[in-house]
Amino acid sequence: MSSPRVAMLSVHTSPLAQPGAGDGGGMNVYVRSLGEALARSGVACDVLTRAEHPGQEPIVELEPGLRVVHLDAGPPAPVEKHALTGLTDDLVAAAREHLQCGRACYTAMHANYWISGAVAHRLKHELDVPLVATFHTLARTKAEAGILDDPEERSRIEAEVVRCADVLVVSTPDERAALIERDADADRVEVIAPGVDHTLFSPGDRAAARARLGLPTDRPVLLFVGRIQALKGVDLALGCLGAVRDRRTELVVVGGPSGAGGPAELTRLQTLAGQLGVAERVRWVPPVRHERLADWYRAADVCLVPSRTESFGLVALEAAACGTPVVAANVGGLRTLVDHGHSGFLVDGRVPGEYAAFVDRLLSQPRLAVDLGVHAATRAGRYTWSIAAARLRRLYSDLDARALVQCT
């Protein structure tokens, strides 16, 4: 093969989808941004995802070297992601048709999320192509955080992929340790941190950003960005708002309902806001295009990331890159991104008042907030998609010379 070519599987959500809506979130940003960086580094990348609409083009070229391939599998309509396992045979067949030249054309398959892992695992053996897997989150990690909405087969499929993947790519050392604890071979787990686009996300003028967004300039603004689902902890952000001392403070929630339970969760949260007496100080903003988020980060005094679990935390990284202090849950990848007391604050437990105490410090000490914002932007500078792509390029090239791992 003259140059590396990778098939990146993201079957349950497309890199073309709007982040913050439906199943679109940080993984959409990850797949698209990484695909762009890989293409620019000389690694051609086909992103395979399921076609959800009858009018979609079979192949969409995003830029030279980066294509989105729509797989004809199941109905030409959205399907709830956990129901996609019922379409595994169709997905494998559609992907096989595109990848049929196997290792002669593709250096590796890189599966994102467990559903893609199930598809790629079968194709690995049928086509003799190395399998790289990135889970983004694990069933056991979610269960430990009290989120029990996964089908029983997820844990089994994850375990099978862990045993058979040629490389497992994780975002943080903590995630690596968690996989090894779950019987992954330590020699096959690579830490490659995601990045942030610093041409989009950088410090800017807060007043100007608020003027563009129609936000008030005479009161504090807290920001939550993400999908409306129990995992992301919007209820904790509302509780924090209710406990903050300055009663002029507003909370902006940018994102839409996610998954089958999303609409009900949004209704529950809006009811909770009323019960807490903060409904008039909450702005519910529908999902916005990814590049538009920079103004929302710049406009905020503090970005709240109260997730129950977070394998990495792109929202925290993007906010930091914009110079906005983050108050986040002390979980998962957020521990890596937030340097407690220097670039933001990490909160143990899920007590709204503890989040509010850190917010109060930032709102009452402008100098502290500025210092933390400067340190946050500096720290965020370590993370770039080009670095991630360069490391993956080397990894893919190494795989091309290895024998495939055999399932155990």
Backbone torsions as a table, in degrees:
resi	resn	phi	psi	omega
1	MET	NA	129.0	-173.0
2	SER	-70.2	-36.6	178.9
3	SER	-147.3	154.8	-176.4
4	PRO	-62.6	143.5	172.3
5	ARG	-138.4	131.8	-174.7
6	VAL	-122.3	139.2	170.1
7	ALA	-99.4	110.8	-179.8
8	MET	-99.3	117.8	-177.5
9	LEU	-95.1	127.9	173.9
10	SER	-142.5	68.1	-165.2
11	VAL	-71.4	-25.7	-174.6
12	HIS	-91.6	-12.4	179.0
13	THR	-154.4	138.0	-173.3
14	SER	-91.8	146.0	173.0
15	PRO	-64.9	-12.6	176.6
16	LEU	-85.9	-11.2	-176.3
17	ALA	-73.9	156.6	179.9
18	GLN	-74.9	115.7	174.8
19	PRO	-59.9	141.5	178.9
20	GLY	91.8	-1.7	179.3
21	ALA	-125.6	141.6	179.2
22	GLY	56.3	-128.4	178.0
23	ASP	-92.9	6.3	179.9
24	GLY	-79.5	127.5	179.7
25	GLY	-156.7	-144.6	-178.0
26	GLY	-60.5	-29.9	-179.4
27	MET	-67.2	-34.2	175.5
28	ASN	-60.6	-45.3	179.1
29	VAL	-63.0	-43.6	-179.7
30	TYR	-58.4	-52.6	-175.0
31	VAL	-64.1	-46.0	-177.8
32	ARG	-68.4	-46.4	-177.3
33	SER	-65.3	-40.4	179.3
34	LEU	-68.4	-40.0	177.5
35	GLY	-60.7	-42.2	178.4
36	GLU	-63.0	-44.3	-178.7
37	ALA	-67.4	-37.2	177.3
38	LEU	-63.8	-45.7	-179.8
39	ALA	-59.2	-41.0	-178.4
40	ARG	-72.5	-19.7	177.9
41	SER	-90.6	-0.3	178.1
42	GLY	100.5	7.3	176.9
43	VAL	-103.6	108.3	177.1
44	ALA	-66.1	142.5	-172.0
45	CYS	-137.9	123.2	170.4
46	ASP	-105.5	121.5	176.9
47	VAL	-97.0	116.3	-178.3
48	LEU	-96.3	122.7	179.7
49	THR	-140.8	161.3	-176.8
50	ARG	-80.7	134.6	175.7
51	ALA	-68.8	131.1	-178.1
52	GLU	-113.7	-6.5	-177.1
53	HIS	-138.2	141.8	-175.1
54	PRO	-64.7	-23.6	-176.7
55	GLY	-90.8	3.3	-176.8
56	GLN	-70.0	137.9	175.2
57	GLU	-66.7	141.7	179.6
58	PRO	-58.2	-38.7	179.6
59	ILE	-134.9	129.2	178.0
60	VAL	-118.1	120.7	177.3
61	GLU	-88.3	116.8	179.3
62	LEU	-82.7	-36.2	175.6
63	GLU	-167.3	167.3	-179.5
64	PRO	-53.9	123.7	178.8
65	GLY	92.2	-5.5	-179.0
66	LEU	-130.2	117.9	180.0
67	ARG	-128.3	147.1	170.5
68	VAL	-104.5	124.0	-178.7
69	VAL	-107.3	118.3	-179.8
70	HIS	-89.7	117.8	-178.4
71	LEU	-86.4	130.2	178.3
72	ASP	-84.6	92.5	-175.7
73	ALA	-143.5	114.8	-179.3
74	GLY	81.0	-168.8	-175.8
75	PRO	-68.6	146.6	176.8
76	PRO	-77.7	61.8	-176.7
77	ALA	-157.7	159.4	177.1
78	PRO	-59.0	140.9	176.3
79	VAL	-127.6	132.0	178.9
80	GLU	-55.2	135.1	-167.6
81	LYS	-58.5	-37.2	-178.4
82	HIS	-71.5	-15.4	176.2
83	ALA	-83.7	-9.3	-176.2
84	LEU	-69.2	-20.5	178.4
85	THR	-63.6	-24.5	174.8
86	GLY	-70.2	-12.5	178.8
87	LEU	-107.1	13.8	-175.4
88	THR	-57.0	-44.2	-179.8
89	ASP	-60.0	-43.5	179.5
90	ASP	-64.4	-40.9	-179.6
91	LEU	-66.2	-42.1	178.4
92	VAL	-62.2	-44.3	-178.7
93	ALA	-63.5	-43.9	-179.1
94	ALA	-67.4	-40.7	178.5
95	ALA	-68.3	-37.8	179.5
96	ARG	-60.8	-39.3	-179.8
97	GLU	-61.1	-37.8	180.0
98	HIS	-77.3	-33.2	-172.5
99	LEU	-102.3	15.6	-168.1
100	GLN	-60.2	-23.6	178.3
101	CYS	-75.8	-5.9	171.6
102	GLY	58.3	-136.0	-173.0
103	ARG	-69.9	-15.4	176.0
104	ALA	-68.6	-22.5	-178.1
105	CYS	-115.5	-30.0	-172.7
106	TYR	-120.7	127.6	178.3
107	THR	-69.0	-38.3	-177.1
108	ALA	-161.9	161.8	165.5
109	MET	-107.1	136.3	179.0
110	HIS	-120.9	104.9	-176.6
111	ALA	-90.1	133.0	178.0
112	ASN	-114.0	119.3	179.8
113	TYR	84.6	160.4	-171.1
114	TRP	-69.2	-30.8	-179.7
115	ILE	-67.0	-43.9	174.4
116	SER	-63.7	-34.9	177.8
117	GLY	-60.8	-39.3	178.9
118	ALA	-62.3	-40.5	179.7
119	VAL	-69.8	-49.5	-176.1
120	ALA	-66.3	-32.3	179.6
121	HIS	-60.7	-44.6	178.2
122	ARG	-66.2	-41.1	-178.2
123	LEU	-67.4	-30.8	178.3
124	LYS	-54.7	-45.2	-176.4
125	HIS	-79.1	-31.6	179.8
126	GLU	-74.4	-33.9	-172.8
127	LEU	-111.3	-5.8	179.3
128	ASP	61.2	42.9	179.3
129	VAL	-112.9	133.1	179.5
130	PRO	-58.1	145.3	-178.1
131	LEU	-111.5	121.0	169.8
132	VAL	-107.5	135.4	-178.0
133	ALA	-129.3	136.4	171.5
134	THR	-126.2	117.6	-175.1
135	PHE	-82.1	-30.5	-176.4
136	HIS	72.7	-40.7	171.0
137	THR	-157.3	157.4	-178.0
138	LEU	-117.4	149.2	180.0
139	ALA	-57.3	-42.6	-177.4
140	ARG	-66.0	-38.5	179.0
141	THR	-63.5	-42.8	177.3
142	LYS	-63.7	-42.8	-179.1
143	ALA	-62.0	-40.3	178.8
144	GLU	-64.5	-24.1	177.7
145	ALA	-89.8	3.4	177.0
146	GLY	88.9	9.4	179.3
147	ILE	-100.5	108.7	-172.7
148	LEU	-118.4	55.2	-175.9
149	ASP	-112.0	14.2	-177.0
150	ASP	-96.1	148.1	173.9
151	PRO	-66.0	153.7	-176.6
152	GLU	-59.4	-32.5	-175.1
153	GLU	-70.4	-15.0	-176.5
154	ARG	-60.4	-48.4	-178.3
155	SER	-60.5	-39.8	179.5
156	ARG	-63.8	-45.3	-179.1
157	ILE	-65.0	-42.6	178.1
158	GLU	-59.3	-42.5	-179.6
159	ALA	-63.6	-39.9	178.8
160	GLU	-63.8	-42.6	179.9
161	VAL	-67.5	-39.5	177.8
162	VAL	-57.9	-42.4	-177.6
163	ARG	-71.6	-28.3	-169.3
164	CYS	-111.7	-13.6	-179.8
165	ALA	-64.2	142.5	177.5
166	ASP	-74.9	-31.9	173.2
167	VAL	-147.0	139.5	171.4
168	LEU	-109.4	121.4	-179.4
169	VAL	-101.8	126.8	178.9
170	VAL	-124.5	166.4	-174.5
171	SER	-93.4	-25.9	-174.0
172	THR	-140.4	159.2	175.0
173	PRO	-60.2	-34.5	178.1
174	ASP	-62.7	-40.0	178.8
175	GLU	-67.3	-37.0	176.4
176	ARG	-61.7	-45.6	-179.8
177	ALA	-62.2	-37.8	179.7
178	ALA	-65.5	-38.8	179.0
179	LEU	-69.2	-40.7	178.6
180	ILE	-63.7	-36.7	176.1
181	GLU	-62.2	-26.5	178.8
182	ARG	-96.0	27.2	171.8
183	ASP	79.9	15.5	173.1
184	ALA	-72.2	145.4	175.3
185	ASP	-72.3	119.5	-175.6
186	ALA	-56.5	-32.0	-178.3
187	ASP	-71.0	-13.4	-177.6
188	ARG	-110.5	13.6	178.9
189	VAL	-112.4	116.3	-177.2
190	GLU	-112.3	132.5	175.9
191	VAL	-91.4	115.1	176.1
192	ILE	-132.9	105.3	-176.1
193	ALA	-70.6	141.7	171.5
194	PRO	-64.2	178.4	-179.0
195	GLY	-126.1	-169.6	174.8
196	VAL	-142.7	144.8	179.5
197	ASP	-83.9	101.8	-175.2
198	HIS	-75.0	-10.7	172.6
199	THR	-75.7	-22.9	177.0
200	LEU	-96.8	-45.1	-172.7
201	PHE	-106.9	104.5	-178.3
202	SER	-153.2	159.9	179.4
203	PRO	-59.6	147.6	179.6
204	GLY	-153.3	-178.5	-176.6
205	ASP	-76.7	118.8	-177.4
206	ARG	-65.1	-44.9	-178.2
207	ALA	-62.8	-40.9	-179.8
208	ALA	-66.1	-40.1	178.6
209	ALA	-63.5	-42.4	179.2
210	ARG	-65.1	-37.9	178.6
211	ALA	-63.0	-41.8	179.5
212	ARG	-65.0	-31.4	-175.8
213	LEU	-95.6	-5.3	-178.4
214	GLY	74.0	27.9	178.5
215	LEU	-94.6	151.2	-179.5
216	PRO	-67.9	148.5	179.0
217	THR	-101.9	-2.7	-172.9
218	ASP	-108.1	15.9	-180.0
219	ARG	-151.2	156.3	179.7
220	PRO	-68.8	149.0	179.3
221	VAL	-128.9	125.2	171.7
222	LEU	-101.6	151.7	-175.6
223	LEU	-130.9	135.5	167.7
224	PHE	-122.5	131.6	176.9
225	VAL	-125.3	126.8	177.3
226	GLY	155.9	177.5	179.3
227	ARG	-73.5	149.8	177.5
228	ILE	-85.9	95.7	177.0
229	GLN	-154.7	156.1	-173.9
230	ALA	-56.5	-34.7	-177.5
231	LEU	-57.6	-32.0	-172.0
232	LYS	-85.6	-12.7	171.0
233	GLY	75.7	34.5	177.4
234	VAL	-62.0	-32.4	178.9
235	ASP	-60.2	-35.9	178.5
236	LEU	-69.8	-36.0	175.9
237	ALA	-63.3	-40.0	177.5
238	LEU	-65.0	-42.6	178.0
239	GLY	-63.3	-38.4	176.2
240	CYS	-60.1	-46.1	178.9
241	LEU	-57.3	-42.3	-179.7
242	GLY	-65.6	-24.0	-177.0
243	ALA	-97.3	-10.8	-179.5
244	VAL	-66.5	139.5	-174.6
245	ARG	-65.9	-42.7	-177.5
246	ASP	-76.9	106.6	-173.9
247	ARG	-75.1	-1.5	173.9
248	ARG	-83.5	-12.9	-173.5
249	THR	-60.7	137.2	176.3
250	GLU	-111.8	153.3	173.9
251	LEU	-117.1	127.4	174.8
252	VAL	-105.8	124.6	177.6
253	VAL	-109.5	110.8	-179.7
254	VAL	-104.2	110.4	-180.0
255	GLY	157.0	168.3	-178.1
256	GLY	-127.1	169.2	179.6
257	PRO	-59.6	143.8	-177.5
258	SER	-128.1	135.0	176.3
259	GLY	76.3	178.0	-176.5
260	ALA	-61.2	-32.7	-178.4
261	GLY	-91.7	2.8	-175.7
262	GLY	-59.9	-50.7	-179.5
263	PRO	-59.0	-40.5	178.6
264	ALA	-66.4	-36.8	178.1
265	GLU	-65.8	-39.4	177.2
266	LEU	-62.8	-43.7	177.8
267	THR	-61.1	-43.3	179.0
268	ARG	-61.0	-42.2	-178.4
269	LEU	-67.7	-40.1	178.5
270	GLN	-66.0	-36.4	174.8
271	THR	-65.8	-42.5	179.0
272	LEU	-61.1	-41.3	178.6
273	ALA	-58.1	-40.4	177.3
274	GLY	-65.5	-42.3	-179.9
275	GLN	-64.7	-32.8	179.7
276	LEU	-82.5	-8.1	-179.5
277	GLY	75.8	24.5	-177.8
278	VAL	-118.2	5.7	-174.0
279	ALA	-54.2	-36.8	-177.8
280	GLU	-74.3	-10.7	-178.6
281	ARG	-111.0	15.9	178.3
282	VAL	-115.8	129.8	174.3
283	ARG	-108.7	121.9	177.7
284	TRP	-97.4	111.1	-175.1
285	VAL	-110.0	125.2	178.1
286	PRO	-59.8	160.6	178.6
287	PRO	-52.5	141.0	178.5
288	VAL	-118.1	159.7	177.7
289	ARG	-57.5	146.8	-171.5
290	HIS	-55.4	-43.8	-177.1
291	GLU	-67.3	-21.0	179.3
292	ARG	-78.0	-14.5	-178.0
293	LEU	-64.2	-27.0	-176.0
294	ALA	-55.3	-41.7	179.7
295	ASP	-64.3	-36.6	178.7
296	TRP	-65.8	-41.5	177.3
297	TYR	-63.2	-44.9	-178.0
298	ARG	-65.0	-32.1	-176.5
299	ALA	-73.3	-21.9	-172.9
300	ALA	-84.7	147.3	170.3
301	ASP	-77.1	-37.5	-178.0
302	VAL	-144.8	140.2	172.6
303	CYS	-105.3	125.6	179.4
304	LEU	-96.7	131.0	176.6
305	VAL	-130.3	79.3	-173.0
306	PRO	-95.0	35.7	-175.7
307	SER	-59.9	148.0	175.1
308	ARG	-73.1	-32.1	173.3
309	THR	-152.2	151.4	-177.0
310	GLU	-157.7	112.1	-177.0
311	SER	-65.5	-33.6	176.0
312	PHE	-135.0	-75.8	178.9
313	GLY	114.9	62.7	-177.6
314	LEU	-61.3	-32.7	179.1
315	VAL	-61.1	-44.9	179.1
316	ALA	-62.0	-39.0	-180.0
317	LEU	-68.7	-43.4	179.8
318	GLU	-65.1	-41.2	177.2
319	ALA	-61.8	-44.6	179.1
320	ALA	-60.8	-42.1	179.9
321	ALA	-61.4	-26.7	177.8
322	CYS	-88.3	2.8	177.2
323	GLY	79.3	22.7	-179.8
324	THR	-102.9	124.3	178.6
325	PRO	-61.0	144.6	-178.6
326	VAL	-114.9	135.2	168.8
327	VAL	-113.5	113.5	-168.1
328	ALA	-132.4	160.2	173.9
329	ALA	-67.5	142.1	-179.7
330	ASN	-84.2	67.5	-177.8
331	VAL	-137.1	153.1	169.3
332	GLY	47.1	-136.4	-176.5
333	GLY	-68.1	-16.9	178.6
334	LEU	-62.9	-27.2	177.2
335	ARG	-65.6	-29.5	179.1
336	THR	-78.9	-37.7	-173.2
337	LEU	-79.3	-35.4	-174.5
338	VAL	-103.7	118.9	175.7
339	ASP	-89.6	101.6	-170.6
340	HIS	-55.7	124.2	178.3
341	GLY	84.9	-7.9	-178.6
342	HIS	-119.6	-38.4	177.0
343	SER	-122.2	-3.4	-179.5
344	GLY	168.8	-162.4	-179.2
345	PHE	-134.0	142.5	174.4
346	LEU	-108.4	138.9	-175.1
347	VAL	-117.4	125.0	172.7
348	ASP	-82.3	142.1	177.1
349	GLY	78.6	-176.1	-173.1
350	ARG	-131.7	47.2	178.0
351	VAL	-98.9	117.7	-177.0
352	PRO	-54.9	-37.1	-178.8
353	GLY	-62.2	-29.3	179.0
354	GLU	-72.8	-35.5	172.4
355	TYR	-65.0	-45.1	-177.6
356	ALA	-62.1	-33.6	-180.0
357	ALA	-62.3	-41.8	177.7
358	PHE	-70.6	-38.5	176.4
359	VAL	-61.3	-43.8	179.1
360	ASP	-59.0	-40.2	178.3
361	ARG	-60.8	-44.2	-178.1
362	LEU	-68.3	-38.5	-178.4
363	LEU	-74.1	-30.3	-177.3
364	SER	-91.6	-11.6	-179.7
365	GLN	-126.2	80.3	-176.5
366	PRO	-55.5	-36.0	179.9
367	ARG	-64.0	-40.9	177.5
368	LEU	-62.2	-43.7	-179.2
369	ALA	-62.1	-41.3	178.8
370	VAL	-64.8	-45.2	-179.2
371	ASP	-61.4	-44.5	179.7
372	LEU	-64.6	-38.1	178.6
373	GLY	-63.9	-41.2	178.3
374	VAL	-64.4	-45.8	179.2
375	HIS	-64.1	-37.2	179.6
376	ALA	-62.6	-45.0	-179.5
377	ALA	-64.8	-40.2	178.1
378	THR	-63.1	-45.0	-179.7
379	ARG	-64.2	-38.8	-179.8
380	ALA	-64.6	-24.7	180.0
381	GLY	-62.0	-16.2	178.6
382	ARG	-72.2	-19.5	-171.6
383	TYR	-105.3	115.0	176.7
384	THR	-136.0	150.1	177.7
385	TRP	-69.1	-29.4	-179.8
386	SER	-66.5	-36.4	176.7
387	ILE	-66.2	-44.3	179.0
388	ALA	-60.6	-43.4	-179.2
389	ALA	-65.2	-40.1	179.9
390	ALA	-62.4	-41.0	179.5
391	ARG	-68.6	-39.2	178.5
392	LEU	-68.1	-36.3	178.5
393	ARG	-59.4	-44.7	178.4
394	ARG	-63.4	-40.2	-179.7
395	LEU	-63.7	-47.3	178.6
396	TYR	-59.2	-43.1	-179.0
397	SER	-63.6	-38.9	177.4
398	ASP	-63.1	-39.4	-178.9
399	LEU	-63.2	-32.6	-176.9
400	ASP	-62.2	-21.1	-177.9
401	ALA	-101.8	-0.3	-175.3
402	ARG	-102.7	155.8	168.6
403	ALA	-74.8	147.4	-178.4
404	LEU	-69.6	144.4	173.0
405	VAL	-66.7	136.5	178.6
406	GLN	-96.2	141.4	180.0
407	CYS	-62.1	145.5	177.9
408	THR	-117.9	NA	NA
